């Protein structure tokens, strides 16, 4: 049995990504709670954090899944959820409505991503972090190389808010440069400085889980900050699980990554 700290619920409409024809690449996306529960049962996933699916540039789509994930968390005690919110000025009313759900049972996180616009300097981030402080929620933020989601940008949120807000850096920097910057020192420097920073290794390049496990052993800190995440339907549960199991095998890190850290952060 494992815990999954990052997966999505909701089926997106087909979209002409990158100038091509309308497509639906998230082929394992689930649109109902029943389908999600069957997946958890099949995988032997003991607990999961469910987030609204997103990726098409229509804000009403991701925001529209907030009620669904809250319902999922209310229906099954194995499920916790995060709310989709946005710092963009155009999304102010939508985010205000979403934050009214922050105190609902089962809500444990607020999800932000700059893939669809916005930046770490948007004034709209302030009410999001204020709600996280008020309700003791984790701010769950996407990372990927370059532009507004690069770890050099997103990492500033840890510097600014990590003293009093828990921040989950999704995808551990999101690529080669982010992995090296974080494992090479930045991740451990934040922890040593008392920052409440967490991460998952979904999408991580092959070397990163092995190196991170080695550095955690060597430095003697960080084992309580790494969580397993499948990122279904954008990630592959079986592949993500096998890769992280191999990296953590034979280490105390294994139980922390697959069970304990989730229970401490999201249960």
CORSULCOR-V270936 format. One record per residue. N is the residue number from 1. SS is DSSP state (helix for helix, strand for strand, loop for the rest). OMEGA is omega in whole degrees, -180 to 180 (none if undefined). BURIAL is b if it has 9 or more other ideal C-beta (glycine too) atoms within 8 Angstrom, else e. Layout:
# CORSULCOR-V270936
((N & SS & OMEGA & BURIAL) (N & SS & OMEGA & BURIAL))
This chain:
# CORSULCOR-V270936
((1 & loop & 180 & e) (2 & strand & 173 & b) (3 & strand & -176 & b) (4 & strand & -171 & b) (5 & strand & -177 & b) (6 & strand & 173 & b) (7 & strand & -170 & b) (8 & strand & 177 & b) (9 & strand & -179 & b) (10 & loop & 179 & b) (11 & loop & -179 & e) (12 & loop & 172 & b) (13 & loop & 174 & e) (14 & loop & -177 & e) (15 & strand & 179 & b) (16 & loop & -179 & e) (17 & helix & 172 & e) (18 & helix & 176 & e) (19 & helix & 179 & e) (20 & loop & 178 & e) (21 & loop & 176 & e) (22 & loop & -179 & e) (23 & strand & 175 & b) (24 & loop & -175 & b) (25 & loop & -178 & e) (26 & loop & -168 & b) (27 & loop & 179 & e) (28 & loop & 179 & e) (29 & loop & 179 & b) (30 & loop & -178 & b) (31 & loop & -178 & e) (32 & loop & 179 & e) (33 & helix & 178 & b) (34 & helix & 179 & e) (35 & helix & 178 & b) (36 & helix & -178 & b) (37 & helix & 177 & b) (38 & helix & 177 & e) (39 & helix & -180 & b) (40 & helix & 179 & b) (41 & helix & -178 & e) (42 & helix & -178 & e) (43 & helix & -169 & b) (44 & loop & 175 & e) (45 & strand & -175 & b) (46 & strand & 179 & e) (47 & strand & -178 & b) (48 & strand & 170 & b) (49 & strand & -175 & b) (50 & strand & -180 & b) (51 & strand & 175 & b) (52 & strand & 175 & b) (53 & loop & -180 & b) (54 & loop & 178 & b) (55 & loop & 176 & b) (56 & loop & -174 & e) (57 & loop & 173 & e) (58 & loop & -172 & e) (59 & helix & -178 & b) (60 & helix & -179 & e) (61 & helix & -179 & b) (62 & helix & 178 & b) (63 & helix & -179 & b) (64 & helix & 179 & b) (65 & loop & -178 & b) (66 & helix & 180 & b) (67 & helix & -180 & e) (68 & helix & -179 & b) (69 & helix & 176 & b) (70 & helix & 177 & b) (71 & helix & 179 & b) (72 & helix & 180 & b) (73 & helix & 179 & b) (74 & helix & -175 & e) (75 & helix & -173 & e) (76 & loop & -176 & e) (77 & loop & 175 & e) (78 & loop & -171 & e) (79 & strand & 167 & b) (80 & strand & -176 & b) (81 & strand & 172 & b) (82 & strand & -179 & b) (83 & strand & 174 & b) (84 & strand & 177 & b) (85 & loop & -176 & b) (86 & loop & 178 & b) (87 & loop & -177 & b) (88 & loop & -180 & b) (89 & helix & -180 & e) (90 & helix & -178 & e) (91 & helix & -173 & b) (92 & helix & -178 & b) (93 & helix & 179 & e) (94 & helix & -180 & b) (95 & helix & 177 & b) (96 & helix & 178 & b) (97 & helix & -179 & e) (98 & helix & -177 & b) (99 & helix & 175 & b) (100 & loop & 178 & e) (101 & loop & -172 & b) (102 & loop & -179 & b) (103 & loop & -179 & e) (104 & loop & 178 & b) (105 & loop & 178 & e) (106 & loop & 178 & b) (107 & strand & -177 & b) (108 & strand & -174 & b) (109 & strand & 170 & b) (110 & strand & -174 & b) (111 & strand & 174 & b) (112 & strand & 176 & b) (113 & loop & 178 & b) (114 & loop & 178 & b) (115 & loop & -178 & e) (116 & loop & 177 & b) (117 & loop & -179 & e) (118 & loop & -178 & b) (119 & loop & -179 & e) (120 & loop & -179 & b) (121 & loop & 179 & e) (122 & loop & 177 & b) (123 & loop & -179 & e) (124 & loop & 176 & b) (125 & helix & -175 & b) (126 & helix & 178 & e) (127 & helix & 178 & b) (128 & helix & 180 & b) (129 & helix & 176 & b) (130 & helix & 178 & e) (131 & helix & 178 & b) (132 & helix & 178 & b) (133 & helix & -176 & b) (134 & helix & -174 & e) (135 & helix & -179 & b) (136 & loop & 180 & e) (137 & loop & 176 & b) (138 & strand & 171 & b) (139 & strand & -172 & b) (140 & strand & -171 & b) (141 & strand & 179 & b) (142 & strand & 171 & b) (143 & loop & 174 & b) (144 & loop & -172 & b) (145 & loop & 173 & b) (146 & loop & 175 & e) (147 & helix & -170 & e) (148 & helix & -179 & b) (149 & helix & -179 & b) (150 & loop & -177 & b) (151 & helix & 177 & b) (152 & helix & 177 & e) (153 & helix & -176 & b) (154 & helix & 179 & b) (155 & helix & 178 & b) (156 & helix & 175 & b) (157 & helix & 175 & b) (158 & helix & 179 & b) (159 & helix & -175 & e) (160 & helix & -168 & e) (161 & helix & -173 & b) (162 & loop & 178 & b) (163 & loop & -175 & e) (164 & loop & 176 & e) (165 & loop & 175 & b) (166 & strand & -178 & b) (167 & strand & 180 & b) (168 & strand & 179 & b) (169 & strand & -178 & b) (170 & strand & 177 & b) (171 & helix & 174 & b) (172 & helix & 179 & b) (173 & helix & 169 & b) (174 & loop & 180 & b) (175 & loop & -175 & b) (176 & helix & -176 & e) (177 & helix & -180 & b) (178 & helix & 178 & b) (179 & helix & -176 & b) (180 & helix & 178 & e) (181 & helix & -177 & b) (182 & helix & -179 & b) (183 & helix & -180 & b) (184 & helix & 176 & e) (185 & helix & -169 & e) (186 & helix & -180 & b) (187 & helix & -179 & b) (188 & helix & 176 & b) (189 & helix & 177 & e) (190 & helix & -179 & b) (191 & helix & -180 & b) (192 & helix & 180 & e) (193 & loop & 178 & e) (194 & loop & 180 & e) (195 & loop & -179 & b) (196 & loop & -176 & b) (197 & strand & -180 & b) (198 & strand & -179 & b) (199 & strand & 168 & b) (200 & strand & -173 & b) (201 & loop & 174 & b) (202 & loop & -178 & b) (203 & loop & -174 & e) (204 & loop & 174 & b) (205 & loop & -170 & e) (206 & helix & -176 & e) (207 & helix & -168 & e) (208 & helix & 179 & b) (209 & helix & 180 & b) (210 & helix & -179 & b) (211 & helix & 179 & b) (212 & helix & 179 & b) (213 & helix & 179 & b) (214 & helix & -179 & e) (215 & helix & 177 & b) (216 & helix & 176 & b) (217 & helix & -175 & b) (218 & helix & -175 & e) (219 & helix & 180 & e) (220 & loop & 174 & e) (221 & loop & 179 & e) (222 & loop & -178 & b) (223 & helix & -179 & b) (224 & helix & -176 & e) (225 & helix & -176 & b) (226 & strand & -178 & b) (227 & strand & 172 & b) (228 & loop & 175 & b) (229 & loop & 179 & b) (230 & loop & -173 & b) (231 & loop & 173 & b) (232 & loop & 6 & b) (233 & loop & -180 & b) (234 & loop & 173 & e) (235 & loop & -179 & b) (236 & loop & -173 & e) (237 & helix & -177 & b) (238 & helix & -179 & e) (239 & helix & 179 & e) (240 & helix & -179 & b) (241 & helix & -178 & b) (242 & helix & -177 & e) (243 & helix & -178 & b) (244 & helix & 175 & b) (245 & helix & -180 & b) (246 & helix & -178 & b) (247 & helix & -175 & b) (248 & helix & -175 & b) (249 & loop & 177 & e) (250 & loop & -179 & e) (251 & loop & 174 & b) (252 & loop & 180 & e) (253 & helix & -172 & b) (254 & helix & -178 & b) (255 & helix & 180 & e) (256 & helix & -176 & b) (257 & helix & -172 & b) (258 & helix & -176 & b) (259 & helix & -167 & b) (260 & helix & -175 & e) (261 & helix & 176 & b) (262 & helix & -178 & b) (263 & helix & 180 & b) (264 & helix & -173 & e) (265 & helix & -169 & b) (266 & loop & -176 & b) (267 & loop & none & e))
